[in-house]
Amino acid sequence: MLISVTDRAAWNGFIAKQSGAQFTQSWEWGEFRVSMGCAIERLALTDEKGKWLAAALFTFHRKPLFGGYWYAQRGPVIRHDLLSNAKDVLARFMGELEVRGFPKRGLFWRVEPPVEWKREDRLFGDPFVRARSYQPSATCILELTKTEDELLARMHEKTRYNIRLAERKGVRVRAGDAPEDVDVFLKLNAETASRDRFLSQSPSYIRSTISSLGSKMALVRIAELNGVPLAANVEIAYGDTITYLYGASSNASRNVMAPFALHWDTIKAAKAAGKHFYDFYGINPEDASSPAYKTSWEGITRFKLGWGASRIEYVGTYELPRNSFVYQVVRRIVG
């Protein structure tokens, strides 16, 4: 049975307890999307005894040409003990979803379950259509259950060297969620986007993300030298996981390796808070011929893997058309 969920404790009690908890499926992320003007649906698939098997937060994305679509960002989330049977659970979820329908009709449903591709076994067949990934299809995750010495030993030697170099140079790290801390991040982010020539989320979107999620989930961590901010990250805490969402750095004093001090401080703080995983969030897949591989991500991929984290590749993004003919026409038009 597919049920609508209106109880925050019940929702987070399921989503947050799955290993490698996905903040984009949290109750709080749904409320953030509502504040941005999105319609949402929280749905759980239950067995005959009412026990949850999987759940998904869907957001409606309005499009002028064809009305819009429903999107489960890193969802549906499958109960961890059922991952070996992910194909059947997802088939049942999507089958009941198709029968149930939503108040706003969309042309298709877009899903990207956090299931490793090695478990795929043709997880999605017809009538699903493979789409480009909207969340990174590959990430690297550092297990935090090891001691600090063990974590350091697993790192690339250059990563360890740069951590110690930042310490010797006097880089200090602090964390906060005050408006002025957000301002520091946004200033550094604009500098980084200009230097590295990438399109960032808007300042208003980033500010709204942090304020909507609140201090229990969203934090700005800033690395400084003699009181001058040199690097800053936005991180999200949810369930057993800390996720590195955004990062930025100054053009100044790059030789003191402030970003290394920043991530090492995050790792130590996450361990102290009892978290099990640090999710670096987006890297290239291992196969350079993959459609998800980006040449521009080669440097950041090396940086993230240098922390001794494990590369995780998910099955990717799939779409389930509600009207195959119209869907194909729209895909040809919009690409």
C-alpha positions as CSV (number, residue, x, y, z in Angstrom):
1,M,0.0,0.0,0.0
2,L,1.2,3.5,-0.8
3,I,0.3,6.1,1.9
4,S,0.7,9.8,2.2
5,V,2.7,10.8,5.2
6,T,2.0,13.9,7.3
7,D,3.9,13.0,10.4
8,R,7.3,14.6,10.6
9,A,8.6,12.2,13.3
10,A,7.4,9.1,11.4
11,W,9.0,10.4,8.2
12,N,12.4,11.3,9.6
13,G,12.2,8.1,11.8
14,F,12.4,6.1,8.5
15,I,14.5,8.3,6.2
16,A,17.1,9.4,8.8
17,K,17.7,5.8,10.0
18,Q,18.8,4.4,6.7
19,S,22.5,4.0,6.3
20,G,24.0,7.0,4.4
21,A,20.9,9.1,5.1
22,Q,19.9,11.4,2.2
23,F,19.1,14.9,3.3
24,T,17.3,15.7,0.1
25,Q,14.6,13.2,1.2
26,S,14.3,14.7,4.7
27,W,11.2,16.3,6.1
28,E,13.1,19.6,6.4
29,W,14.2,19.5,2.7
30,G,10.5,19.1,1.8
31,E,9.6,22.2,3.8
32,F,12.4,24.1,2.2
33,R,11.0,23.2,-1.3
34,V,7.6,24.3,-0.2
35,S,9.1,27.7,0.9
36,M,10.5,28.0,-2.7
37,G,7.0,27.5,-4.1
38,C,7.0,23.8,-5.0
39,A,4.2,21.4,-4.4
40,I,5.3,18.2,-2.7
41,E,4.1,14.7,-1.8
42,R,5.6,12.5,0.8
43,L,4.7,8.8,0.1
44,A,5.6,5.6,1.8
45,L,5.2,2.0,0.6
46,T,4.1,-0.3,3.3
47,D,3.5,-4.0,3.7
48,E,0.3,-5.7,4.8
49,K,1.3,-5.0,8.5
50,G,1.9,-1.3,7.8
51,K,5.7,-1.6,8.0
52,W,7.5,0.8,5.7
53,L,9.5,-0.7,2.8
54,A,10.4,2.5,1.0
55,A,9.6,6.2,0.9
56,A,10.0,9.1,-1.4
57,L,9.6,12.9,-1.2
58,F,8.4,14.1,-4.6
59,T,8.5,17.8,-5.7
60,F,6.5,19.1,-8.6
61,H,8.5,21.1,-11.2
62,R,6.3,23.3,-13.3
63,K,7.2,23.6,-17.0
64,P,5.4,25.9,-19.5
65,L,5.6,23.5,-22.5
66,F,4.1,20.4,-20.9
67,G,2.9,21.3,-17.5
68,G,5.6,19.8,-15.4
69,Y,6.9,16.6,-13.7
70,W,7.4,15.0,-10.3
71,Y,10.9,14.5,-9.0
72,A,12.3,12.4,-6.1
73,Q,15.7,13.8,-5.5
74,R,17.9,10.9,-4.4
75,G,14.7,8.8,-3.9
76,P,12.9,6.6,-3.4
77,V,14.8,5.5,-0.3
78,I,14.6,1.7,0.2
79,R,14.9,0.2,3.7
80,H,18.5,-0.9,4.1
81,D,17.7,-4.6,4.7
82,L,15.7,-4.7,1.5
83,L,18.4,-3.4,-0.9
84,S,19.2,-6.9,-2.2
85,N,15.6,-6.9,-3.4
86,A,15.6,-3.3,-4.6
87,K,14.3,-4.1,-8.1
88,D,11.0,-5.7,-6.7
89,V,10.5,-2.9,-4.1
90,L,10.9,-0.2,-6.7
91,A,8.6,-1.9,-9.2
92,R,5.9,-2.2,-6.5
93,F,6.4,1.4,-5.4
94,M,6.2,2.8,-9.0
95,G,3.3,0.5,-9.9
96,E,1.2,1.7,-7.0
97,L,2.3,5.3,-7.7
98,E,1.0,5.0,-11.2
99,V,-2.4,3.8,-10.0
100,R,-2.6,6.4,-7.2
101,G,-1.8,9.5,-9.2
102,F,-1.1,12.9,-7.8
103,P,-3.2,16.1,-7.5
104,K,-1.1,17.9,-10.2
105,R,-0.7,15.8,-13.3
106,G,2.8,15.6,-14.5
107,L,4.2,14.3,-17.8
108,F,6.6,11.9,-16.0
109,W,8.1,10.9,-12.7
110,R,11.8,11.3,-12.3
111,V,13.6,9.1,-9.8
112,E,17.2,8.4,-8.7
113,P,17.2,5.9,-5.8
114,P,20.4,5.8,-3.8
115,V,21.1,2.3,-4.9
116,E,24.7,1.4,-6.0
117,W,24.9,0.4,-9.7
118,K,26.5,-2.9,-8.7
119,R,23.1,-3.9,-7.3
120,E,21.3,-2.7,-10.4
121,D,20.7,-6.0,-12.2
122,R,18.5,-4.1,-14.7
123,L,16.8,-2.2,-11.8
124,F,14.8,-0.3,-14.4
125,G,13.5,-1.8,-17.6
126,D,10.7,-0.6,-19.9
127,P,8.9,1.7,-19.8
128,F,11.5,3.6,-17.8
129,V,13.9,5.9,-19.7
130,R,17.4,6.7,-18.7
131,A,17.9,10.4,-18.2
132,R,21.0,12.6,-17.5
133,S,21.8,12.7,-13.8
134,Y,20.5,15.7,-12.0
135,Q,22.2,14.8,-8.7
136,P,25.8,13.5,-9.0
137,S,25.6,9.8,-10.0
138,A,28.9,9.2,-8.3
139,T,30.2,10.4,-4.9
140,C,32.9,9.4,-2.4
141,I,32.0,8.6,1.2
142,L,34.4,8.5,4.1
143,E,33.7,6.1,6.9
144,L,34.1,7.9,10.2
145,T,34.1,4.9,12.5
146,K,37.9,4.6,12.4
147,T,40.3,6.5,14.6
148,E,41.8,9.8,13.5
149,D,45.2,8.1,13.1
150,E,43.6,5.4,11.0
151,L,41.8,8.0,8.8
152,L,45.1,9.9,8.3
153,A,46.9,6.7,7.4
154,R,44.3,6.0,4.6
155,M,44.7,9.4,3.0
156,H,47.0,10.2,0.1
157,E,50.3,11.4,1.4
158,K,49.8,14.8,-0.2
159,T,46.5,15.2,1.6
160,R,48.2,14.5,5.0
161,Y,51.0,16.8,4.2
162,N,48.6,19.7,3.3
163,I,46.6,19.2,6.5
164,R,49.8,19.5,8.6
165,L,51.0,22.4,6.4
166,A,47.8,24.4,7.1
167,E,48.2,23.7,10.9
168,R,51.9,24.9,10.8
169,K,50.8,28.1,8.9
170,G,48.3,28.9,11.6
171,V,45.0,28.3,9.7
172,R,42.1,28.2,12.2
173,V,38.6,26.9,11.5
174,R,35.3,28.0,13.0
175,A,31.7,27.1,12.4
176,G,28.5,29.1,12.5
177,D,25.1,29.8,11.0
178,A,24.8,33.5,11.6
179,P,23.9,35.8,8.6
180,E,27.4,37.2,8.7
181,D,28.9,33.7,8.3
182,V,26.6,33.1,5.3
183,D,27.8,36.4,3.9
184,V,31.4,35.2,4.2
185,F,30.6,32.0,2.3
186,L,28.7,33.9,-0.4
187,K,31.6,36.3,-1.0
188,L,34.1,33.5,-1.3
189,N,31.7,31.5,-3.5
190,A,31.4,34.4,-6.0
191,E,35.2,34.6,-6.1
192,T,35.5,30.9,-6.7
193,A,32.8,30.9,-9.4
194,S,34.6,33.7,-11.2
195,R,38.0,32.0,-11.0
196,D,36.9,28.5,-11.9
197,R,34.2,29.6,-14.4
198,F,31.2,27.7,-13.1
199,L,27.6,28.6,-12.6
200,S,26.7,28.6,-8.9
201,Q,23.4,28.5,-7.2
202,S,22.1,32.0,-6.6
203,P,23.0,33.7,-3.3
204,S,19.3,33.9,-2.4
205,Y,18.9,30.1,-3.0
206,I,22.0,29.3,-0.8
207,R,20.8,31.7,1.9
208,S,17.3,30.2,1.9
209,T,18.7,26.7,2.0
210,I,20.7,27.4,5.2
211,S,18.0,29.4,6.9
212,S,15.2,26.9,6.1
213,L,17.1,23.9,7.3
214,G,18.2,25.6,10.4
215,S,21.3,25.3,12.6
216,K,20.6,21.6,13.5
217,M,21.1,20.7,9.9
218,A,22.9,23.4,7.9
219,L,26.3,24.9,8.9
220,V,28.9,27.2,7.4
221,R,32.5,26.2,8.3
222,I,35.2,28.9,7.7
223,A,39.0,28.6,7.6
224,E,40.8,31.8,8.5
225,L,44.4,33.0,8.7
226,N,44.9,35.9,11.1
227,G,41.2,36.5,11.0
228,V,41.0,36.7,7.2
229,P,38.6,34.1,5.7
230,L,40.3,32.0,3.1
231,A,37.9,29.1,2.5
232,A,34.4,28.1,3.5
233,N,32.0,25.1,3.2
234,V,28.3,24.6,3.6
235,E,27.6,21.2,5.1
236,I,24.4,19.4,5.9
237,A,23.9,17.0,8.9
238,Y,21.2,14.4,8.6
239,G,20.9,11.0,10.2
240,D,24.3,9.3,10.2
241,T,25.8,11.5,7.5
242,I,27.5,14.9,7.1
243,T,27.3,16.0,3.5
244,Y,29.7,18.6,1.9
245,L,27.2,20.6,-0.2
246,Y,29.1,23.7,-1.3
247,G,32.7,24.8,-1.1
248,A,34.5,28.1,-1.8
249,S,38.0,29.5,-1.5
250,S,39.8,32.8,-1.8
251,N,42.4,33.7,-4.5
252,A,44.6,34.9,-1.6
253,S,47.1,32.8,0.4
254,R,46.4,29.6,-1.5
255,N,49.8,28.3,-0.4
256,V,48.5,27.8,3.2
257,M,46.1,25.0,2.1
258,A,43.1,26.3,4.0
259,P,40.6,23.9,2.4
260,F,42.5,21.0,3.8
261,A,42.2,22.4,7.3
262,L,38.5,23.0,6.7
263,H,37.7,19.4,5.7
264,W,39.8,17.9,8.4
265,D,38.0,20.0,11.0
266,T,34.6,18.8,9.5
267,I,35.7,15.2,9.8
268,K,36.8,15.5,13.4
269,A,33.6,17.4,14.3
270,A,31.4,14.8,12.6
271,K,33.2,12.0,14.5
272,A,32.7,13.9,17.7
273,A,28.9,14.2,16.9
274,G,28.7,10.4,16.4
275,K,28.2,10.5,12.6
276,H,29.2,7.5,10.6
277,F,29.8,9.0,7.1
278,Y,31.2,12.1,5.5
279,D,29.7,12.4,2.0
280,F,31.9,14.5,-0.3
281,Y,28.8,14.5,-2.6
282,G,30.0,14.7,-6.2
283,I,32.8,13.2,-8.2
284,N,33.4,11.6,-11.6
285,P,32.5,8.0,-12.2
286,E,35.5,5.7,-12.6
287,D,34.8,5.1,-16.3
288,A,35.9,8.1,-18.3
289,S,33.6,7.0,-21.2
290,S,30.5,7.4,-18.9
291,P,28.0,10.1,-20.0
292,A,28.2,11.4,-16.4
293,Y,32.0,12.0,-16.6
294,K,33.1,15.6,-16.7
295,T,36.6,16.7,-17.6
296,S,36.1,19.8,-15.5
297,W,35.6,17.5,-12.4
298,E,38.9,15.7,-12.7
299,G,40.7,18.0,-10.2
300,I,37.9,18.0,-7.6
301,T,37.7,14.2,-8.0
302,R,41.3,13.7,-7.2
303,F,41.0,16.1,-4.2
304,K,38.1,14.2,-2.7
305,L,39.4,10.7,-3.3
306,G,42.7,11.9,-1.6
307,W,40.9,11.7,1.7
308,G,40.7,8.0,1.6
309,A,37.0,7.9,0.8
310,S,35.3,5.2,-1.2
311,R,33.9,5.9,-4.6
312,I,30.2,5.1,-4.7
313,E,28.3,5.0,-8.0
314,Y,24.5,5.0,-8.0
315,V,22.2,3.7,-10.7
316,G,21.5,7.2,-11.9
317,T,18.4,9.1,-13.0
318,Y,15.4,7.5,-14.7
319,E,12.1,8.8,-15.9
320,L,8.7,7.1,-16.1
321,P,6.5,8.7,-18.7
322,R,2.8,8.9,-18.1
323,N,2.1,9.3,-21.9
324,S,5.0,7.8,-23.9
325,F,4.1,9.5,-27.2
326,V,3.9,13.0,-25.7
327,Y,6.9,12.4,-23.6
328,Q,9.0,11.4,-26.7
329,V,7.8,14.5,-28.5
330,V,8.8,16.8,-25.6
331,R,12.2,15.1,-25.2
332,R,12.9,15.8,-28.9
333,I,11.9,19.4,-28.5
334,V,13.7,20.3,-25.2
335,G,16.6,17.8,-25.5
